[in-house]
Structures are given as C-alpha cells and as structure tokens.
Amino acid sequence: MNYIADTLGISIQSEPWDMASKLPFYLTDRYEFKKVLLGDVPCLFLHPTAELDTLPNLKKHILNVQKVEFMPIVFNVDVINARRRKSLIDARIPFVSPNIQLYLPFLGVALQEKYVSATPPSNILMPSSQLLFFHYLYNGENELFPGDTATKFNLSAMQISRAVRQLEELDLMTVRKDGVRLAISGTTGHRDLFLSAMPHLLNPVRRKIYVDYENIPNDLPQSGLSALSRFTMLNNPSTKTFALFSKSAKLPGADTLVDSAMQAEVEIWKYNPLALSSSKDVVDKLSLVTSLISLKDERVEIELENLLAGVLEEK
C-alpha cells in the first residue's frame, strides 16, 4: 500500500473485508481480500494465493464478488509480465503490482515503472498440490486415489484435479484411470521423490507476526523452531512459535518482536497447518521441514536432515 500512496500522493486506509464468508469456497481459497480506501474511493483488493487465473475466469470472479458487495475490484499481484499486463489493460481490469505497475482506470491512473520476468508460478506447488503430495509420502503406499482426499483437506474436485495436473506436469506423479477415478503414483521412491520435489516445494509460511500470549488461542499448533525442538535434540528457542491458517480468525499482532517473555511468534500459513499432522498440538514434519529449509543455521540443517530421513525411512 505504501507504493500506491507514494506514487499517487493520496492517503490509503485498509481493513479486512467482512463479507468474504458470503462467497463460494473456490473464491475464498483462491484470494485474500482487503477493503481499501484510496483517498475517498472505496475498492476491494484481491491478492491471489496461487497463480493468477485466466482472463475469462477473472471476469467471472469479479462478477461473483460484486454480487456480494459492489465496488471496484483490484487484483494485487506480486509480479506481472508484459503479456499479462496487456491482457488486463485491454479488458480494463484494475491491478497493482508493487513497484512495477499501477492500473486503476476507475481513478484514471495507468502508470508503468518496470517489468520483471516472473518465475512461472506453476513451478512452485500450489497449497492443494503440496497437501496431496505430502499425503502421498505419509501414506507410504505406491498408489493413491486423490479424489478420496477432497473431504480430508476441504478441497473441491476442481482443486484436486488441478493439483493432480500440476504434480504430473512437474514429473512427480504419474496418473492413471481406474474406472471413473484417478489414481496417482510417484515417479520414483519416496526419498528420491522428495529430493526431486525440493525445487518446487511451497514454503507454507506466508508471513510472521508477534502476538501477546494472552491473545493466542489454546488450539494453535507449535511450528518453526518450537516444533523442531519437539521432534529433535534442538534446544527450545527463547521465542515460542505457533502456526495459524490464513483463512482462520485474525490475531492482533505486531511486525516486530518486543519482548519474548510476553510475545510469541505466529506464522500465518497458506494451508491448514494441522491438515497433515497426526497430533493437534504440532505441525506435520514434512511441512515443518519445508518451512525451515531456507534457514541458514548448521544445527537446524542437521536436525532437519535427521527429521526428514526419519520420515522417509518409515515408508
């Protein structure tokens, strides 16, 4: 939002949109919503949680959102290439790509600063794809019927279908039909399969906030280094870490840690941190490894390797 304020020289206020619960699940799963006041003009920002959809689908999404509350819709995308930019402008669909592009026709604004070549989002697993992939690894069987997991992970048939297609496109899974059902199998053994998937794994942590202990619900699972210390010989960190699904209730928090005795770190996750866990008080091991894999700490790296070896050797 600072980019827009600095560029346009107007005041901006934002708040969570309290009407999202009235939308179908496929929209609330696909976007994060924020009501924004650009100067004195209210609008609704949609931040995609995965790759931005096709133009015809975006138009349908706009119509469905505006049935709940009519106001200008702005897609807030992290990066944008020239082709996508042109298609959105030709369709007069407002969008913002911070530090790159502003197109707000309802304000009479169309500003371009620069373009970047985006790494194709399809190379990184969608949340639904990662859930399905990790479920396969935990399951330990050579074949899995993904349709059977829809209820378990609260996913639609379309989300399952897209997840299967992505896993197949990345050469992680082979797919066959068993009657009307799809069956998936890993392209190699579980250990090698995980190693092949590493460049494509999604960090489940969207962002981190620091919350006073008195405001943390009792049912939040441990994550981060707190969870790693549960599973390994690593010492307990001075600041406890918990995980919260981004679709769950919001928590009052700050961007910086002030007092580790009074505050805990809360990771906002892109998928349900308990979806794959066998325990209700700690996240699952594979998601934990994925969330910490970029941390440059030799002790942590050793414990993650041991943890991963234990999971994959069990299968």
C-alpha positions in Angstrom: 0.0 0.0 0.0 2.9 2.4 0.6 3.8 2.1 -3.1 0.4 3.4 -4.1 0.4 6.1 -1.5 3.9 7.3 -2.5 3.1 7.1 -6.2 -0.3 8.8 -6.2 0.2 11.1 -3.2 -3.1 10.1 -1.6 -4.0 8.7 1.8 -4.8 5.0 2.0 -6.7 3.0 4.6 -7.2 -0.7 4.6 -9.1 -3.3 6.6 -10.1 -6.9 6.3 -13.3 -7.4 4.2 -16.0 -8.8 6.5 -18.2 -10.1 3.6 -15.8 -12.8 2.4 -17.8 -15.5 4.2 -20.7 -15.0 1.8 -18.5 -16.0 -1.2 -18.2 -19.6 -2.5 -15.2 -21.5 -1.2 -13.4 -21.6 -4.5 -13.0 -17.8 -4.3 -12.1 -17.6 -0.6 -9.5 -20.3 -1.2 -8.1 -18.5 -4.2 -7.8 -15.0 -2.8 -7.1 -12.9 0.2 -9.5 -9.9 0.5 -8.9 -6.4 1.8 -11.2 -3.4 1.7 -9.2 -0.3 0.7 -10.0 3.3 0.7 -7.9 5.1 -2.0 -8.3 8.7 -1.0 -12.1 8.8 -0.7 -12.8 6.0 -3.2 -13.6 2.5 -1.7 -12.4 -0.6 -3.5 -11.7 -4.2 -2.9 -8.2 -5.7 -3.3 -7.9 -9.4 -4.2 -4.5 -11.0 -3.6 -4.2 -14.4 -5.4 -2.9 -17.2 -3.2 -1.6 -19.0 -6.3 -1.1 -18.3 -10.0 -3.4 -15.6 -11.4 -6.3 -17.3 -13.3 -7.2 -17.0 -16.9 -8.8 -13.8 -18.1 -12.3 -15.3 -18.6 -12.2 -16.7 -15.1 -11.0 -13.4 -13.6 -14.1 -11.7 -15.2 -16.3 -14.3 -13.6 -14.6 -13.9 -10.2 -15.2 -10.1 -10.4 -18.9 -10.6 -11.1 -19.3 -13.1 -8.3 -17.6 -10.8 -5.8 -19.5 -7.8 -6.8 -22.8 -9.7 -6.3 -21.9 -9.6 -2.6 -20.7 -6.0 -2.4 -20.4 -3.8 -5.5 -17.2 -1.7 -5.7 -14.2 -1.6 -7.9 -12.1 -4.8 -7.8 -8.3 -4.5 -7.9 -6.0 -7.5 -8.3 -2.9 -7.2 -6.2 -0.2 -9.3 -7.9 3.4 -9.6 -6.8 4.9 -9.7 -10.3 3.5 -9.3 -13.8 4.8 -9.9 -17.3 4.1 -7.9 -20.4 1.6 -10.3 -21.9 -0.5 -10.5 -18.7 -0.3 -6.7 -18.3 -1.6 -6.1 -21.8 -4.5 -8.6 -21.4 -5.6 -7.0 -18.1 -5.4 -3.5 -19.5 -7.3 -4.5 -22.7 -10.0 -5.9 -20.5 -9.9 -2.8 -18.3 -9.3 -4.9 -15.2 -7.6 -2.9 -12.4 -4.4 -4.3 -10.9 -1.5 -3.3 -8.8 2.0 -4.9 -8.9 4.0 -3.1 -6.2 7.0 -1.1 -7.5 6.2 -2.3 -11.0 2.8 -1.3 -12.3 -0.4 0.6 -11.4 -3.6 0.3 -13.5 -6.6 1.8 -11.8 -8.9 3.0 -14.6 -11.7 4.0 -12.1 -9.2 6.6 -10.8 -7.9 7.5 -14.2 -4.5 6.0 -13.3 -2.2 3.9 -15.6 1.5 4.1 -14.5 4.3 1.7 -15.5 7.7 1.7 -13.8 9.4 -1.5 -14.9 8.8 -5.2 -15.7 10.4 -8.2 -14.2 10.5 -11.7 -15.6 8.5 -13.8 -13.2 9.4 -17.3 -12.4 6.4 -19.3 -13.6 4.2 -19.8 -10.5 3.3 -23.3 -11.9 6.9 -24.4 -11.0 6.0 -24.0 -7.3 3.4 -26.3 -5.8 0.0 -24.8 -5.1 -1.2 -25.4 -1.5 -3.5 -28.1 -2.7 -0.7 -29.8 -4.6 1.6 -29.8 -1.7 -1.1 -31.2 0.6 -1.7 -34.0 -1.8 2.0 -34.7 -2.4 2.8 -34.9 1.3 -0.2 -37.0 1.9 1.1 -39.5 -0.6 4.5 -39.5 1.1 3.0 -40.1 4.5 0.6 -42.7 3.2 3.5 -45.0 2.2 1.6 -46.8 -0.5 2.7 -46.9 -4.1 -0.7 -45.6 -5.3 -3.2 -43.1 -4.0 -6.7 -42.1 -5.1 -6.6 -38.3 -4.8 -10.4 -38.0 -5.0 -10.6 -39.7 -1.6 -8.7 -36.8 0.0 -11.1 -34.0 -1.0 -13.0 -34.1 2.2 -10.0 -34.6 4.4 -8.4 -31.4 3.1 -11.6 -29.5 2.5 -10.8 -29.2 -1.2 -13.1 -29.1 -4.2 -13.0 -31.6 -7.0 -11.6 -28.9 -9.2 -8.8 -28.1 -6.8 -7.9 -31.8 -6.6 -7.9 -32.0 -10.4 -5.6 -29.0 -10.7 -3.3 -30.4 -8.0 -3.0 -33.8 -9.8 -2.3 -32.0 -13.1 0.5 -29.9 -11.6 2.1 -32.9 -9.9 2.0 -34.7 -13.3 3.4 -31.7 -15.2 6.3 -31.5 -12.8 7.1 -35.2 -13.3 6.5 -36.0 -9.7 3.5 -38.2 -10.3 2.1 -40.5 -12.9 -1.7 -40.7 -13.4 -3.9 -43.5 -14.5 -7.7 -44.0 -14.6 -9.3 -46.7 -12.5 -12.8 -46.6 -13.9 -14.0 -43.1 -13.2 -11.4 -42.5 -10.5 -7.9 -41.1 -10.9 -5.0 -42.9 -9.3 -1.6 -41.3 -8.8 1.8 -42.9 -8.2 5.2 -41.4 -7.5 7.6 -41.4 -10.4 10.3 -42.8 -8.1 10.8 -44.0 -4.5 9.7 -41.7 -1.6 13.1 -40.4 -0.7 14.2 -39.6 -4.3 10.7 -38.2 -4.9 11.1 -35.7 -2.1 14.5 -34.7 -3.3 13.1 -34.2 -6.9 10.3 -32.1 -5.5 12.6 -29.8 -3.4 12.9 -27.0 -6.1 9.1 -26.9 -6.3 8.1 -27.0 -2.7 6.0 -24.2 -1.3 7.0 -22.5 1.9 3.8 -22.8 3.8 4.5 -19.7 5.8 3.0 -16.6 4.3 4.3 -14.1 6.9 5.0 -13.8 10.6 3.6 -11.7 13.4 4.3 -11.3 17.1 1.3 -11.8 19.4 0.9 -11.4 23.2 0.4 -14.7 24.8 -2.9 -13.7 26.3 -4.3 -13.3 22.7 -3.1 -16.7 21.4 -5.8 -19.4 21.2 -5.1 -22.6 23.1 -5.6 -24.7 20.0 -2.8 -23.3 17.9 -0.2 -25.9 17.0 3.5 -25.3 17.5 5.6 -24.7 14.4 9.0 -23.3 13.5 11.9 -24.0 15.8 9.5 -24.8 18.7 8.1 -27.7 16.7 11.6 -28.8 15.6 12.7 -28.9 19.2 9.8 -31.2 19.9 10.9 -33.7 17.2 14.7 -33.4 17.7 17.5 -32.7 20.2 17.4 -29.0 19.3 17.0 -26.8 22.4 13.8 -24.9 22.9 14.0 -21.4 21.3 13.6 -18.4 23.5 10.6 -17.3 21.5 7.8 -19.8 21.0 6.4 -20.2 17.6 2.8 -21.2 16.6 1.0 -21.6 13.3 -2.3 -20.1 12.2 -4.1 -20.9 8.9 -4.6 -17.7 6.9 -8.3 -18.4 6.5 -8.8 -18.6 10.2 -9.7 -15.8 12.6 -7.2 -12.9 12.6 -5.0 -12.2 15.6 -3.9 -8.8 16.9 -0.1 -8.7 16.4 2.9 -6.6 15.5 5.6 -7.0 12.8 8.5 -6.9 15.3 9.3 -8.7 18.5 9.4 -6.5 21.6 9.6 -9.0 24.5 10.0 -12.7 24.1 8.6 -13.2 27.6 5.4 -11.5 26.6 5.1 -12.4 22.9 5.1 -15.5 20.7 5.8 -15.7 17.0 2.8 -16.7 15.0 3.3 -17.9 11.4 0.4 -17.3 9.1 0.2 -20.4 6.9 -1.0 -20.8 3.3 -2.8 -24.1 4.2 -4.2 -25.6 7.3 -1.1 -26.4 9.5 -3.0 -29.4 11.0 -4.2 -30.9 7.8 -1.4 -33.4 7.7 -0.5 -33.7 11.3 -1.1 -36.8 13.4 -1.2 -34.5 16.5 -3.3 -31.5 17.3 -0.6 -29.5 19.0 2.2 -29.5 16.4 2.5 -29.2 12.7 3.5 -32.2 10.5 7.1 -33.0 9.9 7.3 -32.5 6.1 5.6 -29.1 6.2 7.9 -28.2 9.1 11.0 -29.1 7.1 9.7 -27.1 4.1 9.1 -24.0 6.3 12.6 -24.1 7.7 14.6 -25.4 4.8 16.0 -22.0 3.8 17.2 -21.1 7.3 20.9 -20.8 7.3 21.9 -22.5 10.6 24.1 -25.5 10.7 22.4 -27.0 13.8 19.0 -26.6 12.3 20.1 -28.1 8.9 21.5 -31.2 10.7 18.3 -31.7 12.6 16.1 -31.2 9.5 18.1 -33.8 7.6 17.7 -36.2 10.5 14.0 -35.5 10.8 13.4 -35.9 7.0 15.4 -39.1 7.0 13.3 -40.5 9.8 10.0 -39.7 8.0 11.0 -41.1 4.6 12.7 -44.2 6.1 9.5 -45.1 7.9 7.8 -45.7 4.5 
